[in-house]
Amino acid sequence: MRILEGKTLSAEILGALPARIEAVKARLGRPPSLAVINYFADSPSVVYVKRKMAACEKLGIAVRLFSPKAEEGYPAFKALLARLSADPSCDAIMIERPLPGGFETLETWDALPADKDVDGMSSLNMGRLFLARKFSEVEDGGYFSPCTALAVIRLLKFHGIDPAGMNIAVAGRSAAVGRPLAQMLTALDATVTMCHTRTKNTAEIFRRADLVVTAAGKARWLKKEFLSPGATVIDVGTNFDEHGKMCGDADIEDLKGSAAAVSPVPGGVGPVTLACLIEASVRAAELAPKTERGEIILT
């Protein structure tokens, strides 16, 4: 079974950024800057938040973590978004999931300026994605796309897997992964079936698929009986098992001898997602207008 690791691709993407970062510094008089908002210190996303912070600091990107308290309420959250949106020294904003109950609304995502929305969640960025007919329009469209969905595509390309003509099953219909990924795969000429908790005969759909992408968030649920022999699995799940060990949705040990290729968790889609986010943050700074004062405000 082939392991579709993402660390090499991540290093390649990040390795191309220092020259671009220096160009931003020369033009703006400051480094690119990223603001990360995370509410829950015990969520699975915290692992990736720490990695994002470390990677940004290593590259010389100004990054600041905001950790509001849920009890401060939605108005305080909106006020923070408004402050960061208006701050000319803040190039990029990343909102980590999960959010407190009632916070994940269209109003929230549209409070993000499209040119700072590096995870592509605003109506403007998402709408542009869903209007694309070919993937070249996604790559060259001048807007931001959801980083995890984009990371899946880049990982497939890196490992020489062409989705064109494939039957692909996507498990999960979130706005951050499942739906935008299905759109990207369709733009690459795949035939995509999106599965979710109300889908009937999920196993039958999976067994017809050449490639399965799982973003269900359920530890090691994907077994070999769900797949046809020789299928490829891209695992987007981030879970922790009963021993506190990070794992994906796919049971890699069970898939040995059945699946042709599997992306691991950790070390697969995750590192590429991180690299895509940081690359997008640098691009946001490249597109940012020059201001008279170059210092980082981010208070």
Secondary structure, DSSP 4 states (H G I P E B T S, - for coil): -EE---HHHHHHHHHTSHHHHHHHHHHHSS--EEEEE---TTSTHHHHHHHHHHHHHHHT-EEEEE---GGGHHHHHHHHHHHHHH-TT--EEEEPSP--TT--SHHHHHTS-TTTBTT--SHHHHHHHHH-SSHHHHHHSSS---HHHHHHHHHHHHTT---TT-EEEEE---TTTHHHHHHHHHHTT-EEEEE-TT-SSHHHHHHT-SEEEE----TT-B-GGGS-TT-EEEE---EE-TTS-EE-SB-HHHHTTT-SEE--TTTSHHHHHHHHHHHHHHHHHHHSPP-S--S----
